[in-house]
């Protein structure tokens, strides 16, 4: 139920509530992801040339799509089309692995 409410707040179906609630929640979520990105850069897991805000945006975007997939059959099927080849079911564990793999490809330090 929490994921459904969270996903619904970010969707067009609750625009009035979203306008009031989102900014406060966004600041908390944004700070969490930015701190995570800064820690990842400090540990060498995220390329230090990538802005922590940009890294946070990528992580947040992937997480939000996962939340949508957990609450919407449409988004489940959509993510399956892109990330899970030849699968009739929606394997969350495999999807999480692919999202983490994609984030690593986007954010990992580059070797020259």
C-alpha positions in Angstrom: 0.0 0.0 0.0 2.9 2.4 0.8 4.4 1.9 -2.6 1.1 2.4 -4.3 0.6 5.7 -2.5 4.1 6.8 -3.2 3.8 6.0 -6.9 0.4 7.6 -7.0 1.6 10.8 -5.5 4.2 11.2 -8.3 1.6 10.5 -11.0 -0.9 12.8 -12.6 -3.8 11.3 -10.7 -2.9 13.2 -7.5 -1.6 16.5 -8.9 -3.2 18.7 -6.2 -1.8 16.6 -3.3 1.5 16.1 -5.2 2.0 19.9 -5.5 1.9 20.2 -1.7 3.6 17.1 -0.5 6.3 16.5 -3.1 8.6 19.4 -2.3 9.1 18.4 1.3 9.5 14.8 0.5 11.7 15.5 -2.5 14.2 17.4 -0.3 14.5 14.5 2.0 14.8 11.9 -0.8 17.2 14.2 -2.8 19.5 14.6 0.2 19.5 10.9 0.8 20.6 10.1 -2.8 23.1 13.0 -2.9 24.7 11.8 0.3 24.8 8.2 -1.0 26.4 9.4 -4.3 29.0 11.4 -2.4 29.8 8.4 -0.2 30.0 6.3 -3.4 32.4 8.7 -4.9 34.5 8.8 -1.7 34.8 5.0 -1.8 35.7 5.0 -5.5 32.4 3.3 -6.6 31.1 6.4 -8.5 33.3 8.4 -10.9 34.4 11.5 -9.1 34.0 13.5 -12.3 30.2 12.9 -12.1 28.3 15.5 -10.1 26.7 14.0 -7.0 23.5 15.6 -8.0 23.5 13.9 -11.4 24.4 10.6 -9.9 21.6 11.1 -7.3 19.2 11.8 -10.1 20.1 8.6 -12.0 19.8 6.5 -8.8 16.4 8.2 -8.0 15.1 7.7 -11.5 15.9 4.0 -11.5 14.4 3.6 -8.1 11.2 5.4 -9.0 10.8 3.2 -12.1 11.2 0.1 -9.9 8.5 1.5 -7.5 6.2 2.0 -10.4 6.9 -1.6 -11.6 6.0 -2.9 -8.1 2.6 -1.1 -8.2 1.5 -1.2 -11.8 1.1 -4.2 -14.2 1.7 -1.8 -17.1 5.1 -0.7 -15.7 6.0 -4.3 -14.8 5.5 -5.4 -18.4 7.3 -2.3 -19.7 10.4 -3.0 -17.6 10.3 -6.6 -18.6 10.4 -5.6 -22.2 13.5 -3.5 -21.7 15.4 -5.4 -19.0 14.3 -9.1 -18.8 14.5 -11.0 -22.0 12.1 -13.9 -22.7 10.4 -13.7 -19.3 6.6 -14.0 -18.8 6.9 -13.3 -15.1 8.3 -10.2 -13.3 11.3 -11.5 -11.4 12.0 -8.7 -8.9 15.4 -10.1 -7.9 16.6 -10.2 -11.5 15.2 -6.7 -12.1 17.1 -5.3 -9.1 20.3 -6.9 -10.3 19.8 -5.3 -13.7 19.1 -1.9 -12.3 22.2 -2.1 -10.1 24.2 -3.3 -13.1 22.9 -0.4 -15.3 23.7 2.1 -12.5 27.3 0.7 -12.2 27.7 1.1 -16.0 26.6 4.7 -15.9 28.3 5.8 -12.7 31.5 3.6 -12.2 34.9 5.3 -12.5 36.2 5.2 -16.0 39.7 3.8 -16.7 41.6 5.6 -19.4 
